[in-house]
Amino acid sequence: MLDLIIIGAGPAGITATVYAARKRMELLVITGDIGGQAAWSGDIENYTGYQFISGPELVLKFEEHMRKYGSALRENEKVTNLEKIKEKIVVRTDKGVYEAKTAIIASGKRSRELNVLGEKEFKNKGISYCATCDGPLFSGKKVAIIGGGNSALDAALQLIKIAKQVYIINNSAELSGDAVMQEKLSQDSRVIVFNNAKVTAITGDKFVTGLRLEKADKEEELAVGGIFIEIGLVPNSEFATSLEKNQLKEIKVDRYNQTSVPGIFAAGDVSDVTEKQIIIAAGEGAKAALRAFRYLSRHNFISQDG
Amino acid sequence: MEKKVKIYSTPTCPWCIRAKQFLKENNVTFEDIDVSIDQSAGEEMVQKSGQMGVPVLDIAGEIIVGLDKERIKQALGLL
């Protein structure tokens, strides 16, 4: 049986892997992708040691560091369930079943979906969750950005450079993103903000052609060729049904990264750690790995000669 | 004969960067088409793939959306 299964390979999971590998723990990493949200970050200027590095570059360095230890890695695999049965932690995925003495959940967060009619159908067919990636394909089009926070305004600022018109659809009374960004946007006549507005459906044929908008008791259609959904993040914690979570569905951990079930640890954005930052996720991953090692030692699972 | 490989990408998309890195690791020569500057190539990509997400790979006419390593390897005959 494995010593440790690490779920996720973002900053937390990768750092946990490096630490656990150096403790010679027998481990397996199961992950959908490498880098997680960090891979989608634009410019990073607050990761110590790097005054400036892009998200993809930093992730590449993380990945090289992890691979140096040759730990077993299963990519493109989705964990569907995790539970502790007696002293074993059983992880089920869409491809298999794995058992270990301990687990670290570092599965991070993903973009929140709107959950409206047409969203699934038109994903990548006019709907995008990444303005940085897909923005250039919407040049000369009318686009709508759903959301009112920093990521929504950031998307608007990127898109205004190429799109014909930018609508911002915000479900509260005013935008919540930084004033600096709001000012920049208000200076451009091609930006139209709808406050207190809700998208009820996304429409189209082969590709998105518009959306239905509900505002102050009336519904109207808005013709757009692109929709960018920027309404925050949700933790990838659904598979951990037996663990305690907070209201945001983040997995509760104590200061040792221990979850409500002994032997199962969590680290990074999927946990209820107070700040969500790349460097914090990395640090939490290290803590969780060291703690998992201690847990194994204390339960005499590991011989000390390794 | 070596298959002709094209990748439609944007400079800011992490999956594009990883896809190109993956091709390089496998010693595949490819044509990189930046759809953020070449709009008609962007339209061509949408037409070929029926969708608007990058990256899109065209491996001798086989269209692969996203970094699907298995399918890319298969299309390249690397498996």
Interface residues (C-beta under 8 A of the other chain):
Chain A: I34 G35 A39 W40 G42 G55 P56 V59 L60 E75 N76 N124 K125 G126 S128 C130 T132 C133 D134 G135 P136 L137 F138 S139 G140 K206 F207 G226
Chain B: T10 T12 C13 P14 W15 C16 I17 R18 Q21 V35 S36 I37 Q39 G42 M45 V46 G50 Q51 M52 G53 V54 V65 K69 E70
